[in-house]
Every structure is written in structure tokens, then in C-alpha cells.
Amino acid sequence: MLFNGNKTFDRDVIAGIAGHLGGTRVAWDLFLEEDFRLRLNGMDRWQGDGVIADFDDPAVVRALSGCTVPVVGVGGSYANEAAYPPGVPYVATDNFKLVKLARDHLIDVGLQRFAMFSLPEAQESRWAQERERAFRTLMAEDRMEAEIFRGCETSAASWDAAVQGQIDWLRSLPKPVGVIAVTDARARQLLQACAIAGISVPEQVALIGIDNDPLVRMLTRIPLSSVIQGAHEMGRTAAHLLEQMLHGVRLSNTRILVPPAGINVLASSRFQAVKHPHVMRACHYIRQYACQGIKTHQVAEYVGVSRSSLEVYFRQELGCSVHDMILKSKLEAAKAGLESGERSIADVALGCGFTSTQYMHLVFKRELGCTPRAWRDRAMGERTAA
């Protein structure tokens, strides 16, 4: 298996391959680098029987061009049929459907303006250009201009300039606007740029990424909405194709497009048409700091109005109190933390600003009709069934 395990998409494909092996009687001995990195040195001398590989990487395609054992490619879909590798069965994430699902979600929450944050053009990121093409097609169908910003590659040396470029672009967009980022990593950068520039998310900029990367979610103050790629299904499909090829079935030029598995909708794209600037500014602050245990008077101080005035504005605009909004944000963060299954209930309660596990239990029972444990078990059960 030739994949880079430092990428969520690749790890999910690998997990799908493992799922196929676990659900069948196939007894494969798998070769992966021990640090899960993709290395091609010595591939010409490898004595294996078959390969499943990341064909988004041009170096992998070149290295396997003369391969004499069965090969299954995994990667992004292409609008141009000629862009697919010839003679190789290929399992693709459907780039058009990924972008369409993200845009449909932004339309559903009431937005009318849209933009995309992409990557600089490169052979290694052809999938990003395909997502740009999908975005342009969708916007053209609605007779709208496709606003796309690629920014620059980020590094320690270029970080400040990159963030400033993102801020300048965000400020130039008419508001409110829905932005689709081609990856969660790019979406995380925009969330940071919005925080630095004082741009409210999602009231001014509603943001959605692609990958549903749990690590990115832990690194953002505002929980990030994301399209879930069908990477597990891609891995299972690729393993099934290779199994057939190892039994003599000819599958050259077979192409299978796997649609997205859904959307994980969180705070970054839950747009509400908020008109009052004090309410907009307060919501922006709450989404960033609710889990740090902020109180209503701290929100009022940040906005620069009295507590009583802010409460009136909230009732008029949102029909709830400032405290209700703080609690809602903490509850959303807690739900996401429980669904990941990576932390204990006590750790989730502490990390989301609840004073105790018992208090979080009370809030879950009152607001959701179930306990935190029941919520987590249900989410994990649904994930296993998928």
C-alpha cells in the first residue's frame, strides 16, 4: 500500500482496505513503511503480488508505470476522461459531488454568495484544480461569477504573508458569504485569518472544509463543518478490485467514482441572518471562547455594551439569552468531542467548559433527552454501521 498516513484521506483509505480484509477470508501480508510515509526507493525490486496506491501523486504513477504485478489506483476524479491513468483500475473520490454537497449546504442555510479557497496550481494537487472546476461549473449554472482564491503555500517563513493575503481576500468579499475550502487544513487557516481580522464566523463568513479531519477540529476555536469523503468505501472497493485481479480477472480501465459520505455540520457554517452588529460581534466571541467558561458579563465587556442592553439585542435578534448561546456552543463542542471517541466523558466535560461531568450530564438530559454516554454510543454505533 503506497499512501501517506500523515493525511486523513490516506489513513481512511487504509482503514477501508483493512475493513475489507477483516470482513473476508483474504489473508494478505501488507507492506507499509513503519512510519506510514510513502517512499518509492527500491520499488523496482519489490517482490510483492499487488499494489494499491495513491495515484494523486505523479511520482507514484511514474514509479508504477512499468510494474508487472496488478495495480489499483486511488485518487481524485477528473472531468476530462483523458486525465485518468490508462490501463489501471481506478477508484476515485467524486470531486464534483464533494463541492456540490458543500455548496448545497451553504445554500440551505440561506446564503446567496459563494467563494472557494484553493491551493496553488501544482501536479501534486490536481484534485484541487478539479474541485475548482466543479465550483466554476456550479456557479456558471446559476449565472454567477466563481470567486476563487489560491493564496500561497505556507511555511514558517511565509506564514505572516500568507495570513495577510487571506485577510485581504476575505475583506474584499461581499458579506455574508459562504466559503468552500478544498481541504480542512485550508479551512483552518481561514478560520485563523477571520479571528485575527475580527471577521465573524459564520455571520459574515460561513466556512466549510473537505476531509472531516478530527485533528483539524481539535485545532480550531470554532468547530469546523466539513464534507466527509467516502474514503473508507474507496479503500474497501480498491481491495475488492485487487482481490479479483489476483484471481485472474481483467479490470483494466475500470473506474469507480465514490460519492461523499455526508457532511459533519458544526458551528462554522451554521449561518443565521444576524443584523445587529453587537449580536454579531458577541456570537463571534462566544464561538471562540465558550469552552473557556466565559460569562455573560465578559461577552458584554468584549462587545462594549451593558449586559442588560446585550440581553435585549439577543432576545430581539435570536430569541434567546446570551447564556443560552454560550451553553449551546459548549453543547455543540461536547457533542463533537464525544462523537470522536478519542476522549473520556470527563475530559470532554472539562475541555468544553462544563463545571463538572454531572452538570454536562444534566444539560444533555435536558436539551437532548439522553446522557453523554448514550450520545457517544449512538454516534459510534452509526459510524460502525457506515
GIKA-V76847 format. One record per pair of residues at least 12 apart in sequence whose C-alpha atoms are under 10 Angstrom apart, sorted by sequence separation. I is the first residue (numbers start at 1). J is the second residue. D is the distance in Angstrom with one decimal. If there is no record, write none. Layout:
i j d
I J D
I J D
This chain:
i j d
1 13 10.0
2 14 9.6
18 30 9.8
61 73 8.7
73 85 8.3
103 115 9.5
135 147 9.2
136 148 8.8
151 163 8.9
212 224 8.4
286 298 9.8
296 308 9.8
310 322 7.7
311 323 9.1
336 348 9.3
337 349 9.1
345 357 7.3
346 358 9.2
348 360 9.3
349 361 9.0
360 372 7.6
361 373 8.8
1 14 7.9
51 64 9.0
60 73 9.6
77 90 9.3
103 116 9.9
118 131 8.3
119 132 9.5
133 146 9.6
135 148 8.8
151 164 9.9
152 165 8.5
212 225 7.7
213 226 8.1
241 254 9.3
285 298 9.7
286 299 7.2
297 310 9.4
334 347 9.9
335 348 8.9
76 90 9.4
77 91 8.4
78 92 8.7
118 132 7.2
132 146 8.9
151 165 6.8
152 166 9.3
191 205 9.3
210 224 9.9
211 225 9.8
212 226 5.0
213 227 9.7
282 296 9.7
285 299 7.0
296 310 9.0
334 348 6.1
337 351 8.9
346 360 9.2
38 53 9.5
72 87 10.0
73 88 6.6
74 89 8.7
75 90 7.6
76 91 8.1
77 92 5.1
78 93 9.6
79 94 9.9
116 131 9.2
117 132 9.0
132 147 9.8
150 165 10.0
151 166 6.8
190 205 9.6
191 206 9.8
209 224 7.3
210 225 8.4
211 226 6.3
212 227 6.1
213 228 8.7
284 299 9.9
296 311 8.8
307 322 9.1
333 348 8.6
334 349 6.9
337 352 8.6
345 360 9.2
357 372 9.2
1 17 9.3
38 54 9.2
51 67 9.2
71 87 9.6
72 88 6.2
73 89 6.2
74 90 5.7
75 91 6.5
76 92 4.9
77 93 5.8
78 94 8.3
79 95 9.0
116 132 7.5
132 148 7.5
149 165 9.6
150 166 9.2
191 207 8.0
208 224 6.6
209 225 6.3
210 226 5.0
211 227 6.0
212 228 5.3
282 298 9.9
283 299 8.8
333 349 9.6
334 350 9.5
345 361 9.5
31 48 8.6
43 60 9.9
50 67 9.4
55 72 8.9
56 73 8.7
57 74 9.9
71 88 6.6
72 89 5.3
73 90 4.6
74 91 4.8
75 92 5.0
76 93 5.0
77 94 5.4
78 95 7.7
79 96 8.4
99 116 9.6
132 149 9.8
149 166 8.4
190 207 8.3
207 224 7.4
208 225 4.9
209 226 4.5
210 227 4.6
211 228 5.4
212 229 7.7
282 299 6.1
285 302 7.8
334 351 8.2
335 352 9.7
30 48 9.2
50 68 9.0
51 69 7.4
52 70 8.7
53 71 7.5
54 72 8.9
55 73 5.4
56 74 7.4
57 75 8.6
70 88 8.6
71 89 7.4
72 90 5.9
73 91 6.3
74 92 5.8
75 93 6.4
76 94 6.7
77 95 5.8
78 96 8.8
132 150 9.8
151 169 9.0
206 224 9.8
207 225 7.0
208 226 5.2
209 227 6.3
210 228 6.5
211 229 5.9
238 256 9.2
281 299 9.1
282 300 7.4
285 303 8.6
331 349 9.5
333 351 8.9
334 352 5.9
29 48 9.2
40 59 8.3
44 63 7.9
49 68 9.1
50 69 5.3
51 70 6.4
52 71 5.9
53 72 6.5
54 73 6.1
55 74 5.5
56 75 5.1
70 89 9.3
71 90 9.1
72 91 7.7
73 92 8.3
74 93 8.2
75 94 9.3
76 95 6.5
77 96 8.0
116 135 7.6
188 207 9.4
206 225 9.3
207 226 8.7
208 227 7.5
209 228 9.2
210 229 7.3
211 230 9.4
237 256 8.4
268 287 8.9
281 300 9.9
282 301 9.7
330 349 9.1
333 352 6.3
334 353 9.2
29 49 9.9
30 50 9.9
31 51 9.5
39 59 10.0
40 60 7.4
43 63 7.4
44 64 8.4
49 69 5.8
50 70 4.9
51 71 4.7
52 72 4.8
53 73 5.2
54 74 5.1
55 75 5.3
56 76 6.6
65 85 9.6
75 95 9.9
76 96 9.9
115 135 8.6
116 136 9.6
149 169 7.5
170 190 8.5
187 207 7.0
188 208 9.6
202 222 9.3
211 231 9.1
267 287 7.7
282 302 7.5
283 303 9.8
332 352 9.1
333 353 9.5
334 354 9.3
28 49 9.7
30 51 9.7
39 60 9.1
42 63 9.8
43 64 8.2
46 67 9.9
48 69 7.7
49 70 7.1
50 71 5.8
51 72 6.3
52 73 6.0
53 74 6.0
54 75 5.9
55 76 8.2
56 77 9.6
65 86 10.0
114 135 9.5
115 136 9.9
129 150 10.0
148 169 9.8
149 170 9.5
187 208 6.8
188 209 8.3
201 222 8.0
237 258 9.1
279 300 9.9
281 302 8.5
282 303 6.1
330 351 9.3
331 352 7.8
38 60 9.0
41 63 9.2
44 66 8.7
47 69 9.3
48 70 9.8
49 71 9.2
50 72 8.2
51 73 8.4
52 74 7.2
53 75 8.6
54 76 9.4
128 150 9.8
186 208 10.0
187 209 5.4
234 256 8.7
278 300 9.0
281 303 6.4
282 304 9.7
300 322 9.1
330 352 5.5
331 353 9.5
40 63 7.1
44 67 7.7
65 88 9.8
166 189 8.4
167 190 8.1
170 193 8.4
171 194 9.3
178 201 10.0
179 202 10.0
184 207 10.0
186 209 7.5
187 210 8.4
234 257 8.5
280 303 9.4
281 304 9.9
299 322 8.2
329 352 8.9
330 353 6.8
331 354 9.2
349 372 9.5
40 64 9.4
43 67 9.0
44 68 9.7
61 85 8.1
115 139 9.6
166 190 6.8
170 194 7.8
176 200 9.6
178 202 8.3
184 208 7.8
185 209 7.9
186 210 9.2
234 258 6.5
278 302 9.8
279 303 8.4
299 323 9.7
330 354 7.7
348 372 9.7
11 36 8.9
114 139 8.5
167 192 9.4
168 193 9.5
176 201 9.7
177 202 8.7
178 203 9.7
183 208 8.9
184 209 4.5
185 210 8.7
233 258 7.3
234 259 9.4
278 303 6.2
296 321 9.0
297 322 9.3
327 352 9.8
10 36 9.8
113 139 9.9
147 173 8.8
163 189 7.5
166 192 9.6
167 193 5.6
171 197 8.5
176 202 8.4
177 203 8.6
178 204 8.4
179 205 6.9
180 206 8.7
181 207 7.5
182 208 8.9
183 209 5.2
184 210 5.3
185 211 8.8
195 221 9.1
232 258 9.9
233 259 9.2
277 303 9.2
278 304 8.4
296 322 6.0
297 323 9.8
327 353 9.3
334 360 8.6
5 32 9.5
162 189 9.2
163 190 8.1
166 193 6.4
167 194 6.9
170 197 9.0
176 203 6.6
177 204 6.3
178 205 5.8
179 206 6.1
180 207 6.1
181 208 6.2
182 209 6.2
183 210 4.6
184 211 5.9
195 222 9.6
230 257 9.7
231 258 8.1
233 260 9.6
278 305 8.1
295 322 8.7
296 323 6.1
299 326 9.6
326 353 9.9
327 354 9.1
345 372 7.2
4 32 9.7
5 33 9.4
165 193 9.2
166 194 8.7
167 195 9.7
171 199 8.2
175 203 8.6
176 204 4.4
177 205 5.1
178 206 4.6
179 207 4.9
180 208 5.2
181 209 4.8
182 210 5.9
183 211 6.2
184 212 6.9
185 213 8.4
188 216 6.9
192 220 7.9
230 258 6.2
231 259 9.3
233 261 8.9
282 310 8.6
295 323 7.3
296 324 9.7
345 373 7.3
1 30 7.2
2 31 8.7
3 32 8.3
4 33 9.3
6 35 9.1
7 36 9.9
55 84 9.4
119 148 9.8
120 149 8.9
121 150 8.0
163 192 8.2
164 193 7.7
167 196 8.2
168 197 9.2
170 199 8.4
175 204 5.5
176 205 5.8
177 206 6.3
178 207 5.9
179 208 6.5
180 209 5.9
181 210 6.8
182 211 8.8
183 212 8.8
184 213 6.6
187 216 9.1
188 217 8.4
191 220 7.4
192 221 8.6
229 258 8.4
230 259 6.1
231 260 8.3
232 261 9.3
294 323 9.4
296 325 9.7
331 360 8.3
335 364 9.3
344 373 9.6
1 31 6.3
2 32 7.2
3 33 9.2
5 35 7.9
6 36 7.2
7 37 9.7
55 85 8.3
114 144 9.2
115 145 9.2
116 146 8.0
117 147 8.8
118 148 6.9
119 149 8.0
120 150 5.3
163 193 5.9
167 197 6.5
174 204 8.9
175 205 7.0
176 206 7.7
177 207 8.6
178 208 7.9
179 209 8.5
180 210 8.2
183 213 9.0
184 214 9.6
185 215 9.6
186 216 9.9
191 221 8.3
192 222 9.5
229 259 7.3
230 260 4.8
231 261 8.5
296 326 8.2
330 360 9.4
334 364 9.5
1 32 5.9
2 33 8.6
4 35 9.2
5 36 4.8
6 37 7.2
99 130 9.7
100 131 9.5
113 144 8.9
114 145 9.1
115 146 6.6
116 147 6.4
117 148 6.0
118 149 6.0
119 150 4.6
120 151 6.6
121 152 9.7
148 179 9.4
150 181 9.8
162 193 9.5
163 194 9.5
166 197 9.8
167 198 9.7
173 204 9.7
174 205 9.5
175 206 9.8
184 215 9.7
185 216 6.7
188 219 7.9
189 220 9.2
191 222 7.6
228 259 9.5
229 260 4.5
230 261 5.0
278 309 9.7
279 310 7.3
283 314 9.6
295 326 8.0
345 376 8.9
1 33 8.9
4 36 6.0
5 37 5.9
6 38 9.6
95 127 7.4
99 131 6.4
103 135 8.4
113 145 9.6
114 146 7.7
115 147 4.8
116 148 4.8
117 149 5.0
118 150 4.5
119 151 6.6
120 152 6.0
147 179 9.5
148 180 9.5
149 181 9.7
150 182 9.8
154 186 10.0
164 196 9.5
167 199 9.0
173 205 9.1
184 216 6.7
185 217 9.7
188 220 6.5
191 223 9.7
228 260 5.8
229 261 5.6
230 262 8.3
278 310 7.4
279 311 9.3
282 314 9.2
294 326 7.9
331 363 8.0
3 36 7.3
4 37 4.7
5 38 7.9
94 127 9.9
95 128 8.6
98 131 8.0
99 132 8.6
102 135 10.0
113 146 9.7
114 147 7.2
115 148 5.8
116 149 6.3
117 150 5.8
118 151 7.4
119 152 7.0
120 153 6.8
148 181 9.8
163 196 9.0
164 197 9.1
184 217 8.6
187 220 9.7
188 221 9.5
191 224 8.6
227 260 7.1
228 261 5.4
229 262 7.4
279 312 9.9
290 323 9.8
293 326 8.7
331 364 7.8
339 372 9.9
2 36 8.9
3 37 6.8
4 38 5.0
93 127 9.4
95 129 9.7
96 130 7.7
97 131 9.3
99 133 9.7
100 134 7.7
113 147 9.4
114 148 9.3
115 149 7.9
116 150 8.3
117 151 7.7
118 152 9.3
119 153 7.4
163 197 9.8
170 204 9.7
171 205 10.0
185 219 10.0
188 222 9.4
227 261 7.8
228 262 5.3
229 263 8.8
279 313 6.6
280 314 9.6
293 327 9.7
338 372 7.4
1 36 9.6
2 37 8.3
3 38 5.3
4 39 8.8
17 52 9.2
55 90 8.5
95 130 6.6
96 131 6.5
99 134 6.6
100 135 7.5
103 138 8.6
151 186 9.8
154 189 9.7
170 205 8.2
188 223 9.8
227 262 6.0
228 263 5.5
278 313 7.7
279 314 6.3
290 325 8.8
291 326 8.4
328 363 9.9
338 373 8.1
341 376 7.1
2 38 5.7
3 39 8.7
54 90 10.0
55 91 9.5
56 92 9.8
94 130 9.8
95 131 5.6
96 132 9.1
98 134 8.9
99 135 6.4
103 139 9.6
150 186 9.8
188 224 7.8
226 262 8.8
227 263 4.4
228 264 6.9
277 313 9.7
278 314 8.9
279 315 9.9
286 322 8.8
290 326 5.5
291 327 9.0
327 363 8.7
331 367 8.9
338 374 9.9
339 375 7.8
340 376 8.3
341 377 8.9
1 38 8.7
2 39 7.7
53 90 9.7
54 91 9.9
55 92 9.5
94 131 9.4
95 132 9.2
96 133 8.2
97 134 8.3
98 135 9.9
100 137 9.8
187 224 7.9
226 263 5.7
227 264 6.3
276 313 7.5
279 316 9.7
280 317 9.7
286 323 9.7
289 326 8.8
290 327 7.6
293 330 8.9
331 368 9.7
335 372 8.0
338 375 7.5
339 376 5.4
2 40 8.3
14 52 9.5
52 90 9.6
95 133 9.2
96 134 5.0
100 138 7.3
187 225 9.3
225 263 7.3
226 264 5.4
227 265 8.4
276 314 9.0
279 317 7.6
287 325 8.9
290 328 8.9
291 329 7.7
292 330 9.2
334 372 8.6
338 376 5.2
339 377 8.3
341 379 8.8
95 134 7.2
96 135 7.8
99 138 8.8
187 226 9.1
225 264 5.6
226 265 6.6
279 318 8.7
283 322 8.7
286 325 7.5
287 326 7.8
290 329 6.2
291 330 5.6
328 367 9.3
337 376 8.9
338 377 8.8
339 378 8.7
340 379 8.6
341 380 7.3
95 135 9.7
184 224 8.0
224 264 8.4
225 265 4.6
226 266 8.0
274 314 9.9
276 316 9.4
282 322 8.4
286 326 6.0
289 329 9.1
290 330 6.0
291 331 9.2
335 375 7.6
336 376 9.3
339 379 5.6
340 380 8.1
13 54 9.5
96 137 9.1
184 225 8.8
224 265 7.7
225 266 4.6
276 317 7.3
285 326 9.7
286 327 9.5
287 328 9.5
288 329 9.1
289 330 9.3
290 331 9.7
335 376 7.9
338 379 8.2
339 380 6.6
96 138 9.0
184 226 7.0
223 265 9.0
224 266 5.7
225 267 6.7
226 268 9.2
275 317 7.6
283 325 7.7
286 328 9.8
287 329 6.2
291 333 7.7
338 380 9.0
10 53 9.7
83 126 10.0
183 226 8.6
184 227 9.0
223 266 5.6
224 267 6.4
225 268 5.8
226 269 9.1
274 317 6.6
279 322 9.2
282 325 9.6
283 326 8.6
286 329 7.3
287 330 8.6
290 333 9.2
291 334 9.1
336 379 9.8
340 383 10.0
10 54 7.9
183 227 9.2
222 266 8.5
223 267 5.4
224 268 5.1
225 269 6.1
273 317 9.0
274 318 8.0
286 330 9.3
335 379 9.4
339 383 9.1
135 180 9.1
181 226 9.2
182 227 9.9
222 267 6.4
223 268 6.0
224 269 7.6
225 270 8.6
272 317 9.8
273 318 9.5
180 226 9.3
222 268 6.2
223 269 9.2
224 270 10.0
272 318 8.9
283 329 9.5
287 333 9.6
180 227 9.9
221 268 9.8
222 269 10.0
78 126 8.9
132 180 10.0
1 50 8.8
2 51 7.5
3 52 8.5
4 53 9.8
76 125 9.7
77 126 9.6
78 127 7.9
117 166 9.0
131 180 9.9
132 181 10.0
211 260 9.7
217 266 9.9
1 51 5.9
2 52 6.4
3 53 6.2
4 54 8.3
76 126 8.1
77 127 7.3
80 130 9.6
131 181 9.6
132 182 8.3
210 260 9.7
212 262 9.8
1 52 5.0
2 53 4.5
3 54 5.6
75 126 9.9
76 127 5.4
78 129 9.5
79 130 7.3
131 182 6.9
212 263 8.1
1 53 5.7
2 54 6.1
3 55 9.3
75 127 8.0
76 128 8.9
78 130 6.4
79 131 9.9
117 169 9.8
130 182 9.9
211 263 9.6
212 264 7.0
1 54 8.4
2 55 9.1
77 130 7.5
78 131 9.3
117 170 10.0
128 181 9.6
129 182 9.2
210 263 8.9
211 264 9.8
212 265 9.9
3 57 9.4
76 130 8.1
77 131 9.3
79 133 8.2
128 182 6.2
209 263 9.6
210 264 9.8
76 131 9.4
78 133 9.5
79 134 8.4
115 170 9.7
127 182 9.0
128 183 8.6
208 263 9.3
209 264 9.8
78 134 9.8
208 264 9.4
3 60 9.5
208 265 8.5
293 350 9.8
2 60 7.9
115 173 8.4
208 266 9.0
291 349 9.4
292 350 9.3
293 351 9.7
114 173 9.2
207 266 9.8
208 267 9.7
209 268 9.6
291 350 8.6
292 351 7.9
293 352 8.0
294 353 8.4
113 173 9.1
114 174 9.4
207 267 9.0
208 268 6.8
209 269 9.7
291 351 6.6
292 352 7.1
293 353 4.9
13 74 8.6
113 174 7.7
114 175 9.7
206 267 8.8
207 268 5.3
208 269 6.1
291 352 4.3
292 353 5.3
293 354 7.3
113 175 7.8
114 176 9.0
115 177 7.2
116 178 8.4
117 179 7.0
118 180 8.5
119 181 9.2
206 268 5.7
207 269 5.1
208 270 9.8
222 284 8.9
267 329 7.9
290 352 7.7
291 353 4.3
292 354 9.0
293 355 8.3
112 175 9.6
113 176 7.1
114 177 5.5
115 178 6.3
116 179 5.3
117 180 6.2
118 181 6.1
119 182 7.6
205 268 8.3
206 269 4.5
207 270 8.8
222 285 9.8
266 329 9.8
289 352 9.7
290 353 7.1
291 354 7.7
10 74 9.4
59 123 9.7
111 175 9.6
112 176 8.1
113 177 4.9
114 178 4.7
115 179 4.8
116 180 4.7
117 181 4.7
118 182 5.4
119 183 9.2
205 269 8.2
206 270 7.1
207 271 9.3
222 286 9.2
223 287 8.2
289 353 9.3
290 354 9.9
10 75 9.6
58 123 6.8
59 124 8.8
111 176 7.2
112 177 7.2
113 178 6.2
114 179 5.7
115 180 6.4
116 181 5.7
117 182 6.4
118 183 8.1
202 267 7.3
203 268 9.1
206 271 6.2
221 286 10.0
222 287 5.6
223 288 8.9
267 332 7.7
9 75 9.8
57 123 7.8
58 124 6.5
110 176 9.9
111 177 6.6
112 178 7.9
113 179 8.7
114 180 7.7
115 181 8.7
116 182 7.4
117 183 8.8
201 267 8.2
202 268 5.3
203 269 8.7
205 271 8.4
206 272 9.6
221 287 7.2
222 288 5.4
266 332 7.4
267 333 8.9
56 123 8.5
57 124 5.5
58 125 9.6
111 178 6.5
119 186 8.1
201 268 5.9
202 269 5.5
203 270 8.4
204 271 8.4
221 288 4.9
222 289 8.6
266 333 8.6
56 124 6.5
57 125 8.2
58 126 9.6
110 178 9.6
118 186 7.4
200 268 9.7
201 269 7.7
202 270 6.3
203 271 5.7
204 272 9.5
220 288 8.6
221 289 7.3
222 290 9.6
55 124 9.7
56 125 7.3
57 126 9.1
109 178 9.6
117 186 7.1
118 187 9.5
201 270 8.8
202 271 5.2
203 272 6.4
204 273 9.1
221 290 9.3
266 335 9.9
56 126 7.3
117 187 7.7
201 271 8.2
202 272 7.8
203 273 6.9
204 274 9.1
221 291 8.9
266 336 8.3
1 72 9.8
2 73 9.7
3 74 9.5
56 127 7.2
106 177 9.0
107 178 8.5
116 187 10.0
202 273 9.6
203 274 6.6
265 336 10.0
2 74 9.9
106 178 6.1
117 189 10.0
202 274 10.0
203 275 9.0
264 336 9.3
105 178 9.6
106 179 8.4
117 190 8.4
106 180 8.9
203 277 9.9
103 178 8.1
102 178 9.6
103 179 8.6
203 279 9.7
204 280 8.4
102 179 9.2
103 180 7.3
191 268 8.5
200 277 10.0
203 280 6.4
102 180 6.8
202 280 9.2
203 281 9.0
102 181 9.4
201 280 8.9
200 280 6.7
201 281 9.5
203 283 8.3
204 284 9.6
99 180 7.7
187 268 9.8
199 280 9.6
200 281 6.6
202 283 9.0
203 284 7.9
99 181 9.3
199 281 8.6
200 282 9.1
201 283 8.4
202 284 7.9
99 182 8.3
198 281 8.4
200 283 7.8
201 284 6.1
98 182 9.4
200 284 5.1
201 285 9.5
199 284 8.0
200 285 8.4
202 287 9.5
198 284 8.4
201 287 8.2
95 182 9.8
198 285 9.4
200 287 9.4
201 288 9.4
180 269 9.9
195 284 8.6
115 205 9.9
117 207 9.9
178 268 9.9
179 269 9.0
194 284 9.9
195 285 9.3
114 205 9.6
116 207 9.6
178 269 7.7
113 205 10.0
114 206 9.3
115 207 9.7
116 208 9.7
117 209 9.4
114 207 9.9
116 209 9.9
178 271 8.8
195 288 8.5
111 205 9.9
177 271 9.6
111 206 8.6
176 271 9.0
176 272 9.9
109 206 9.5
176 273 8.5
176 274 9.9
106 206 7.7
106 207 8.6
106 208 8.4
105 208 9.0
102 207 9.5
103 208 8.9
102 208 6.8
223 329 9.2
102 209 8.0
222 329 9.1
102 210 8.3
223 332 8.2
99 209 9.6
223 333 6.9
98 209 9.9
99 210 8.5
222 333 8.8
98 210 7.6
221 333 9.7
98 211 9.8
223 336 8.3
218 333 10.0
217 333 9.8
218 336 9.7
217 336 8.8
218 337 8.8
217 337 9.3
105 227 9.7
214 336 9.4
102 225 9.4
214 337 9.4
217 340 9.9
102 226 7.9
102 227 6.5
261 386 8.8
101 227 7.4
102 228 10.0
214 340 7.2
101 228 9.9
99 227 8.5
214 342 9.5
98 227 6.7
98 228 8.3
98 229 7.4
97 229 9.8
98 230 9.7
95 229 9.4
94 229 8.6
93 229 7.0
94 230 8.9
93 230 6.9
92 230 9.4
93 231 7.4
92 231 9.1
91 231 9.9
93 233 9.7
93 234 7.5
91 233 9.6
92 234 7.2
91 234 6.2
90 234 9.8
91 235 8.4
91 236 10.0
91 237 7.2
92 238 9.6
90 237 9.7
91 238 6.3
90 238 7.8
89 238 8.5
91 241 9.2
90 241 9.1
89 241 7.7
89 242 8.9
233 386 9.2
232 386 9.2
75 231 9.8
89 245 9.7
74 231 9.6
101 259 9.8
105 263 8.5
75 234 9.1
101 260 8.1
74 234 7.5
97 257 9.9
102 262 9.4
105 265 8.9
109 269 8.0
110 270 9.6
111 271 7.7
74 235 8.2
89 250 9.3
90 251 9.4
97 258 9.3
98 259 7.3
99 260 9.6
101 262 7.9
102 263 7.8
109 270 6.8
110 271 7.3
111 272 9.1
89 251 5.9
90 252 8.7
94 256 9.2
95 257 9.2
97 259 6.4
98 260 5.9
101 263 7.9
108 270 10.0
109 271 5.9
110 272 7.7
111 273 8.9
74 237 9.7
88 251 7.6
89 252 5.2
90 253 7.2
91 254 8.4
92 255 7.4
93 256 8.7
94 257 5.6
95 258 9.4
96 259 9.1
97 260 6.8
98 261 9.2
106 269 7.2
108 271 9.6
109 272 7.4
110 273 8.0
74 238 7.3
87 251 8.4
88 252 5.0
89 253 5.1
90 254 6.2
91 255 5.9
92 256 6.1
93 257 5.8
94 258 5.7
95 259 8.4
96 260 9.8
98 262 9.0
105 269 8.5
106 270 8.6
109 273 9.3
72 237 9.9
73 238 7.7
87 252 4.7
88 253 5.3
89 254 4.5
90 255 4.9
91 256 4.9
92 257 4.8
93 258 5.1
94 259 5.3
95 260 8.8
98 263 9.5
105 270 9.6
106 271 8.2
72 238 6.3
86 252 7.9
87 253 4.9
88 254 7.1
89 255 5.9
90 256 6.4
91 257 6.1
92 258 6.0
93 259 6.4
94 260 7.1
71 238 9.6
72 239 8.2
86 253 6.2
87 254 8.3
88 255 8.6
89 256 8.3
90 257 8.5
91 258 7.3
92 259 8.8
93 260 7.4
102 269 9.9
72 240 9.9
85 253 8.0
86 254 9.7
72 241 7.2
73 242 9.9
84 253 8.7
71 241 9.4
72 242 6.3
70 241 9.8
71 242 7.2
84 255 8.8
70 242 7.0
70 243 9.6
72 245 9.2
70 244 9.9
71 245 8.6
70 245 6.5
71 246 9.9
8 184 9.9
69 245 9.5
70 246 7.1
69 246 8.9
70 248 9.6
77 255 9.3
72 251 9.4
77 256 9.2
78 257 10.0
70 250 9.6
72 252 9.3
77 257 7.1
70 251 9.6
71 252 9.5
74 255 9.9
76 257 8.8
77 258 9.2
70 252 9.7
72 254 9.6
73 255 9.5
74 256 9.7
75 257 9.8
76 258 9.7
52 235 8.9
53 238 9.3
52 238 7.0
51 238 9.9
52 239 7.5
51 239 9.5
52 241 9.6
52 242 7.6
51 242 7.8
50 242 7.1
49 242 9.8
50 243 9.0
50 245 8.7
50 246 7.5
49 246 7.8
12 211 9.8
9 210 9.8
9 211 6.6
8 211 7.1
9 212 9.0
7 211 9.5
8 212 8.3
9 213 8.3
8 213 6.0
7 213 8.9
8 214 8.4
8 215 8.7
8 216 9.8
20 232 9.5
19 232 8.0
20 233 9.3
23 236 9.8
26 239 9.9
16 230 9.5
17 231 9.8
18 232 9.2
19 233 9.2
26 240 9.9
16 231 7.0
17 232 7.5
20 235 7.8
21 236 8.4
28 243 9.6
13 229 9.9
15 231 8.5
16 232 4.0
17 233 8.6
19 235 8.1
20 236 5.1
24 240 9.8
12 229 9.1
13 230 8.6
14 231 8.6
15 232 6.2
16 233 6.0
17 234 8.2
18 235 7.9
19 236 6.5
20 237 8.1
26 243 8.1
12 230 8.6
13 231 4.9
14 232 7.6
15 233 9.3
16 234 6.8
17 235 4.5
18 236 7.7
20 238 9.2
21 239 7.9
9 228 9.7
12 231 5.4
13 232 5.1
15 234 9.8
16 235 4.1
17 236 4.8
20 239 6.6
21 240 9.1
9 229 7.7
11 231 8.6
12 232 5.3
13 233 7.6
14 234 9.2
15 235 6.9
16 236 4.7
17 237 7.9
19 239 9.3
20 240 7.3
9 230 9.1
10 231 7.8
11 232 8.9
12 233 8.9
13 234 6.1
14 235 6.0
15 236 8.4
16 237 8.1
17 238 7.2
18 239 8.6
9 231 6.3
10 232 9.5
12 234 8.8
13 235 4.3
14 236 8.7
16 238 8.7
17 239 5.5
21 243 10.0
8 231 9.2
9 232 8.8
12 235 7.5
13 236 7.7
16 239 8.2
17 240 8.5
11 235 9.5
13 237 9.6
14 238 10.0
10 235 9.1
13 238 8.8
14 239 9.6
13 239 9.8
